[in-house]
Amino acid sequence: MSHPHHEAREIALQALYQYELRGAEAGASVDALFENAPQEARPYARALIQGVRDRDAELQSELQPLVEHWDWTRMAVLDRT
């Protein structure tokens, strides 16, 4: 069995990808991720997801200068996640 933080990071990445693709309609997909996740991984996954979503604009402004010759909106969804 994997460490709960490892599993939580996987869940968070999958959930953030869903939010990036589907916006507000991602709720059911994200709920399904949590239903299938180990109980001990859920709190950390939720914290990661909320932290990224709360700081989205700040993270984009910090990362944009590091991405040479690309506009943030032109990047692949997985790369932005």
C-alpha positions, 0 to 999 in steps of 0.5 A: 500500500502506498503512503497516504500523502503519495495517494493524496497527491495523485488524487489532487492532480486528477481532481485539479485536471478535472477542474481545469477541463470541466470547471464547475461541472467537475464536481461529480468526477471529483466526488468519485475520486474521493469515494475510491480514495483511501480514507487516510488520504482524503484530508491531505488531498482536499487541502492540496486541491483547495490550496492550489485553487485558492492561489491559482492566480498567484501560482500562474503569475509566479510560473509564467516568467519561467515558461519561455515563449509560451502563454499560460493559456496555450499550454496543455491542460496537464502542464498547467495542472 
